[in-house]
Amino acid sequence: LFFPRLIFGTLYPAYYSYKAVKSKDIKEYVKWMMYWIIFALFTTAETFTDIFLCWFPFYYELKIAFVAWLLSPYTKGSSLLYRKFVHPTLSSKEKEIDDCLIQAKDRSYDALVHFGKRGLNVAATAAVMAASKGQGALSERLRSFSMQDLSTIRGDSSSTVPPSVTVRTSSKQSQPKPSRSASEGTGSSGK
C-alpha cells in the first residue's frame, strides 16, 4: 500500500507540478500549490493518526482513497479543503504563526550555539581524559626525542640521518636508549 500512495500521492503530482511551472500556467500552478499544502498537512496528521488508527479496518485503503479524492479533477478535493478550511485558518492566524516562527528560529540558533559549545567542552574533556589515561605512553613517546634530535631537526635539515631514526622502547621493558651517534654507527634502529 506504500507504493500506490507514493506514486499517486507524490510522483504524479510532482510531475504535473513540474509541467505547471514549465508552462507558466498560473491556474495550474495555484492548483498544484493548494494540493501540496493539503498533502503536507495530511502527511503531518497521518504521522499521529497511524499510531492510533492503524488497527481500523481498511484504514490504509481509506488513506489511498483520500489522496485520490485530493487529486481528482472532478472532486477538486485539495482545492475544496484549501479554500474552506486552510486558507481562512492561516489568514486569521498568520501573524501569530509568523511570530512563533521567528521565535523558534531565534531559539534554534541559540540552542545550536549552546549545544555546539557543550559539544566542544565534552570533546575537550574527553581529549584531556584520554591524554591523562594515556599519559605514560604519551610521555614515553615524547622522551624518545632527545634535545640533540630536536636541535638537529630544527637546525640542520641536510642531516644524513632522517629524524625518524629515533629509538623507541616498549613500555613493558625499560632499556637504556642509545644516542643518535651510537645508532648511526651501527645502522640499526634498536627496536
C-alpha positions in Angstrom: 0.0 0.0 0.0 3.0 2.3 0.3 3.8 2.3 -3.5 0.3 3.4 -4.7 0.4 6.3 -2.2 4.0 7.1 -3.3 3.1 7.0 -7.0 -0.3 8.8 -6.8 0.3 11.0 -3.8 3.8 12.2 -4.6 5.2 11.3 -8.0 2.1 12.0 -10.1 1.5 15.5 -8.5 5.3 16.3 -8.7 5.3 15.6 -12.4 2.2 17.8 -13.0 3.7 20.5 -10.8 6.7 20.4 -13.0 4.5 20.8 -16.1 2.6 23.7 -14.5 5.9 25.5 -13.7 7.3 24.8 -17.1 4.1 26.0 -18.9 3.9 29.0 -16.6 0.1 28.5 -16.4 -0.9 30.4 -13.2 -4.2 28.5 -12.8 -2.4 25.1 -12.8 0.4 26.4 -10.6 -2.1 27.6 -8.0 -4.0 24.3 -8.2 -0.8 22.2 -7.5 0.3 24.6 -4.8 -3.0 24.0 -3.0 -2.5 20.3 -3.4 1.0 20.4 -1.9 -0.2 22.4 1.1 -3.0 20.0 1.8 -0.7 17.0 1.2 1.8 18.4 3.7 -0.9 18.8 6.3 -2.2 15.3 5.5 1.3 13.8 5.9 1.8 15.6 9.2 -1.6 14.4 10.5 -1.1 10.8 9.4 2.1 10.6 11.4 0.0 10.8 14.5 -3.1 9.0 13.2 -1.2 6.0 12.1 -0.2 5.3 15.7 -3.8 5.2 16.9 -5.9 4.2 13.8 -3.7 1.6 12.1 -5.9 -1.2 13.5 -9.0 0.3 12.0 -10.3 -1.9 9.1 -9.5 -0.5 5.7 -7.5 2.4 7.2 -4.8 2.3 4.6 -7.3 1.9 1.7 -9.1 4.9 3.0 -5.9 6.9 3.0 -5.3 6.0 -0.6 -8.9 6.9 -1.5 -8.4 10.3 0.3 -5.3 11.0 -1.8 -7.2 10.1 -4.9 -10.0 12.4 -3.9 -7.5 15.2 -3.4 -6.1 14.7 -6.9 -9.3 14.2 -8.8 -10.1 16.9 -11.3 -13.8 16.1 -10.8 -13.9 16.5 -7.0 -11.1 19.1 -6.7 -10.6 17.8 -3.1 -7.4 19.7 -2.4 -8.9 23.0 -3.7 -12.0 22.5 -1.7 -10.2 21.8 1.6 -7.8 24.6 1.0 -10.4 27.2 0.3 -12.9 26.1 3.0 -10.5 25.4 5.9 -6.8 26.0 5.4 -6.8 29.5 3.8 -9.3 31.0 6.3 -7.4 29.5 9.3 -4.0 30.5 8.0 -5.2 34.0 7.2 -6.6 34.6 10.6 -3.6 33.1 12.4 -0.8 34.4 10.1 0.6 37.0 12.5 0.8 34.6 15.4 2.4 31.9 13.2 5.0 34.3 11.9 5.8 35.4 15.4 6.2 31.8 16.6 8.4 31.0 13.6 10.6 34.0 14.3 10.9 33.0 18.0 11.6 29.4 17.0 14.3 30.5 14.6 15.9 32.6 17.3 15.7 29.8 19.9 17.0 27.3 17.5 20.1 29.5 16.8 20.7 30.0 20.5 20.2 26.2 21.1 22.6 25.4 18.3 25.3 27.8 19.8 24.7 26.4 23.3 24.9 22.7 22.2 27.9 23.5 20.0 29.7 24.9 23.0 28.7 21.9 25.1 29.9 19.6 22.4 33.3 21.3 22.2 33.6 21.1 26.0 32.7 17.4 26.0 35.2 16.8 23.2 37.9 18.8 25.1 37.2 16.9 28.3 37.4 13.6 26.5 40.7 14.6 25.0 42.1 15.6 28.3 40.8 12.4 29.9 42.3 10.3 27.2 45.6 12.1 27.5 45.7 11.7 31.2 44.9 8.0 31.0 47.5 7.5 28.3 50.0 9.8 29.9 52.6 7.1 30.3 52.5 6.3 26.6 52.5 10.0 25.7 55.4 10.8 27.9 57.4 7.8 26.7 56.8 8.9 23.1 57.9 12.4 23.9 61.0 11.2 25.7 62.1 9.3 22.6 63.2 12.6 21.2 66.3 13.9 22.9 67.3 17.5 22.8 70.0 16.7 20.3 67.5 15.1 18.0 65.3 18.2 18.2 68.1 20.6 17.6 69.3 18.5 14.6 65.8 18.6 13.1 65.4 22.3 13.7 68.9 23.5 12.7 70.3 21.0 10.2 67.8 19.9 7.6 70.5 18.4 5.4 71.4 15.8 8.0 72.2 12.4 6.6 70.1 10.6 9.2 66.4 11.3 9.0 64.6 12.4 12.1 62.5 9.2 12.2 65.5 7.1 13.2 64.8 7.6 16.9 65.0 4.7 19.2 61.7 3.7 20.9 61.4 1.2 23.7 58.4 -0.8 24.6 56.5 0.2 27.7 56.9 -3.3 29.2 60.7 -3.1 29.5 63.0 -0.3 30.3 66.1 -0.3 28.2 68.6 2.5 28.0 68.3 4.3 24.8 71.3 4.5 22.6 72.2 8.0 21.5 71.9 9.1 17.9 75.7 8.7 17.3 75.5 5.1 18.6 72.6 4.3 16.3 74.4 5.9 13.3 77.5 3.8 13.9 75.6 0.5 14.0 72.9 1.5 11.4 70.2 -0.3 13.4 67.1 1.2 14.9 67.2 -0.9 18.1 63.6 -2.0 18.0 
